Amino acid sequence: MPGRGTEPRIATNTSRGAGSFVSTGTDSITDRLDRLLNQDLSFTGGERPHPLHSIHAFAAKFPAQLPRYFIEGLSVPGETVLDPMAGSGSTLLEGWLGGRKVVGVDLDPLAARQCRAKTTWVAPQVVEEAGRRVLANARRRVEVDHPLDTFRREPDDATNAFLDYWFLPETQVELAALALEIREENDPTLRNLLEVLFSATIVTKSGGVSRARDLAHSRPHRVANKQPRSPLRMFENQVRQAARAFAEMPDTCGAGGSFISADSRHLPLADNSVDLVVTSPPYANALDYMRAHKFSLVWLGQRVGELGNLRGKYIGAERQSAQEAEPLPDCAHRAIATLSEIDRPKSRVLSRYLREMRQVIVEMHRVIRPGRAAIIVVGPSTMRGQRIATQDYLTAIAEQAGFTVVGVPERTLDRDRRMMPARWTNGHANGNSGIELRLHEEHVIGLAKD
């Protein structure tokens, strides 16, 4: 298995979608991209996505068919596909399954773990054996040891207070036992996968082991009468599901992949080094991933304070500033000015978001080879009742950066697949909330580099 001197097994399957990209004298990248953009992009129904996509919840991840469609239509096996805001790794997994070299970049430590777990093959029997070993030793710790006392020696007071607020004492004992056992795994690839499966017991939908409701949508609310599930039993189920997912990997092998924990505004990649970019940036003023991710990251050795500091470095974070002299497009300036008349602090948030996204798009243009494409999937937002047409501003920014805009079609948002956050009233989802009303469609920005 990977980590013991052998290469990861990569799967290829190029017969599932739009077909392979073949450049000819009459078939330019703009022609090819234009045809792809003018097809139905709703992707309702169709085949079941590979089960590795489901080993961990992640808010607002796009459906697997979307990156697959453009990967198969705009690249061939062996070429390099980049997602500079990789998130849950949907683009990376689809590229990996299709035999591409995949490169993911993200600052979020839980995203990093998921991306690596989804693009490194592990034999199903190895997953099962490791899971059984961790569970057996964790149960032994619960019965004869004091795992929580051992675990709580390392976190600071603020982190321990966070644990006490969100997790019942008996739940903490089992989580501590599992966390301590997973640390003992020497193989880094296997340890990373076990950490993802452990995290999946916490960051999940209505169930889970914490006292929070719906961490999968990144909006934690403590429920006083919630009866959390057993971490040991949930972890056992996650291991079983992961083993089945790896058993469904195709037998053919393709190119390797990598994940880089870095800032997408400063990509650690060479000029003209990637063949395709497919990405979905964060929504302006919509989601706070770290609010949910810290629920598992604190069990994996990080403190709430340092996670808060890391959150301040994310795209659009209110504490993050973008020092940039280049002016934004006129349409963006008008939106910022209009919002400023209603709420000046919110207008500064929007300004920072767009300036930081400009840095990302400039970097994308730098690293893409000439004659190749970039796909950005983004939706509108609402700030203080004002519709923020993010797709229009990013399209104009991309033109400033040197891209040719081939098309910006709208696609209907499948909320069950995109897993957007929901507001809650009296314990029920409120479909009339602001975020529910504004996230029903998104746009696919198709760009070409001359």
Secondary structure in CASP SS format (residue, H / E / C, confidence):
PFRMAT SS
TARGET T0000
AUTHOR 0000-0000-0000
METHOD secondary structure of the structure
MODEL  1
M C 1.00
P E 1.00
G C 1.00
R C 1.00
G C 1.00
T E 1.00
E C 1.00
P C 1.00
R C 1.00
I C 1.00
A C 1.00
T C 1.00
N C 1.00
T C 1.00
S C 1.00
R C 1.00
G C 1.00
A C 1.00
G C 1.00
S C 1.00
F C 1.00
V C 1.00
S C 1.00
T C 1.00
G C 1.00
T C 1.00
D C 1.00
S C 1.00
I H 1.00
T H 1.00
D H 1.00
R H 1.00
L H 1.00
D H 1.00
R H 1.00
L H 1.00
L H 1.00
N C 1.00
Q C 1.00
D C 1.00
L C 1.00
S C 1.00
F C 1.00
T C 1.00
G C 1.00
G C 1.00
E C 1.00
R C 1.00
P C 1.00
H C 1.00
P H 1.00
L H 1.00
H H 1.00
S H 1.00
I C 1.00
H C 1.00
A C 1.00
F C 1.00
A C 1.00
A C 1.00
K C 1.00
F C 1.00
P C 1.00
A C 1.00
Q H 1.00
L H 1.00
P H 1.00
R H 1.00
Y H 1.00
F H 1.00
I H 1.00
E H 1.00
G H 1.00
L H 1.00
S C 1.00
V C 1.00
P C 1.00
G C 1.00
E C 1.00
T E 1.00
V E 1.00
L E 1.00
D E 1.00
P C 1.00
M C 1.00
A C 1.00
G C 1.00
S C 1.00
G C 1.00
S H 1.00
T H 1.00
L H 1.00
L H 1.00
E H 1.00
G H 1.00
W H 1.00
L H 1.00
G C 1.00
G C 1.00
R C 1.00
K E 1.00
V E 1.00
V E 1.00
G E 1.00
V E 1.00
D E 1.00
L C 1.00
D C 1.00
P H 1.00
L H 1.00
A H 1.00
A H 1.00
R H 1.00
Q H 1.00
C H 1.00
R H 1.00
A H 1.00
K H 1.00
T C 1.00
T C 1.00
W C 1.00
V C 1.00
A C 1.00
P H 1.00
Q H 1.00
V H 1.00
V H 1.00
E H 1.00
E H 1.00
A H 1.00
G H 1.00
R H 1.00
R H 1.00
V H 1.00
L H 1.00
A H 1.00
N H 1.00
A H 1.00
R H 1.00
R H 1.00
R H 1.00
V H 1.00
E H 1.00
V H 1.00
D C 1.00
H C 1.00
P H 1.00
L H 1.00
D H 1.00
T H 1.00
F H 1.00
R C 1.00
R C 1.00
E C 1.00
P C 1.00
D C 1.00
D H 1.00
A H 1.00
T H 1.00
N H 1.00
A H 1.00
F H 1.00
L H 1.00
D H 1.00
Y H 1.00
W H 1.00
F C 1.00
L C 1.00
P H 1.00
E H 1.00
T H 1.00
Q H 1.00
V H 1.00
E H 1.00
L H 1.00
A H 1.00
A H 1.00
L H 1.00
A H 1.00
L H 1.00
E H 1.00
I H 1.00
R H 1.00
E C 1.00
E C 1.00
N C 1.00
D C 1.00
P H 1.00
T H 1.00
L H 1.00
R H 1.00
N H 1.00
L H 1.00
L H 1.00
E H 1.00
V H 1.00
L H 1.00
F H 1.00
S H 1.00
A H 1.00
T C 1.00
I C 1.00
V C 1.00
T C 1.00
K C 1.00
S C 1.00
G C 1.00
G C 1.00
V C 1.00
S C 1.00
R C 1.00
A E 1.00
R E 1.00
D C 1.00
L H 1.00
A H 1.00
H H 1.00
S C 1.00
R C 1.00
P C 1.00
H E 1.00
R E 1.00
V C 1.00
A C 1.00
N C 1.00
K C 1.00
Q C 1.00
P C 1.00
R C 1.00
S C 1.00
P H 1.00
L H 1.00
R H 1.00
M H 1.00
F H 1.00
E H 1.00
N H 1.00
Q H 1.00
V H 1.00
R H 1.00
Q H 1.00
A H 1.00
A H 1.00
R H 1.00
A H 1.00
F H 1.00
A H 1.00
E C 1.00
M C 1.00
P C 1.00
D C 1.00
T C 1.00
C C 1.00
G C 1.00
A C 1.00
G C 1.00
G E 1.00
S E 1.00
F E 1.00
I E 1.00
S E 1.00
A C 1.00
D C 1.00
S H 1.00
R H 1.00
H H 1.00
L C 1.00
P C 1.00
L C 1.00
A C 1.00
D C 1.00
N C 1.00
S C 1.00
V E 1.00
D E 1.00
L E 1.00
V E 1.00
V E 1.00
T E 1.00
S C 1.00
P C 1.00
P C 1.00
Y C 1.00
A C 1.00
N C 1.00
A C 1.00
L C 1.00
D C 1.00
Y H 1.00
M H 1.00
R H 1.00
A H 1.00
H H 1.00
K H 1.00
F H 1.00
S H 1.00
L H 1.00
V H 1.00
W H 1.00
L H 1.00
G C 1.00
Q C 1.00
R C 1.00
V H 1.00
G H 1.00
E H 1.00
L H 1.00
G H 1.00
N H 1.00
L H 1.00
R H 1.00
G C 1.00
K C 1.00
Y C 1.00
I C 1.00
G C 1.00
A C 1.00
E C 1.00
R C 1.00
Q C 1.00
S C 1.00
A C 1.00
Q C 1.00
E C 1.00
A C 1.00
E C 1.00
P C 1.00
L C 1.00
P C 1.00
D H 1.00
C H 1.00
A H 1.00
H H 1.00
R H 1.00
A H 1.00
I H 1.00
A H 1.00
T H 1.00
L H 1.00
S H 1.00
E H 1.00
I H 1.00
D C 1.00
R H 1.00
P H 1.00
K H 1.00
S H 1.00
R H 1.00
V H 1.00
L H 1.00
S H 1.00
R H 1.00
Y H 1.00
L H 1.00
R H 1.00
E H 1.00
M H 1.00
R H 1.00
Q H 1.00
V H 1.00
I H 1.00
V H 1.00
E H 1.00
M H 1.00
H H 1.00
R H 1.00
V H 1.00
I E 1.00
R E 1.00
P E 1.00
G E 1.00
R E 1.00
A E 1.00
A E 1.00
I E 1.00
I E 1.00
V E 1.00
V E 1.00
G C 1.00
P C 1.00
S E 1.00
T E 1.00
M E 1.00
R C 1.00
G C 1.00
Q E 1.00
R E 1.00
I E 1.00
A C 1.00
T H 1.00
Q H 1.00
D H 1.00
Y H 1.00
L H 1.00
T H 1.00
A H 1.00
I H 1.00
A H 1.00
E H 1.00
Q H 1.00
A H 1.00
G C 1.00
F C 1.00
T E 1.00
V E 1.00
V E 1.00
G E 1.00
V C 1.00
P C 1.00
E E 1.00
R E 1.00
T E 1.00
L C 1.00
D C 1.00
R H 1.00
D H 1.00
R H 1.00
R H 1.00
M C 1.00
M C 1.00
P C 1.00
A C 1.00
R C 1.00
W E 1.00
T E 1.00
N C 1.00
G C 1.00
H E 1.00
A E 1.00
N C 1.00
G C 1.00
N C 1.00
S C 1.00
G H 1.00
I H 1.00
E H 1.00
L H 1.00
R H 1.00
L C 1.00
H C 1.00
E E 1.00
E E 1.00
H E 1.00
V E 1.00
I E 1.00
G E 1.00
L E 1.00
A E 1.00
K C 1.00
D C 1.00
END
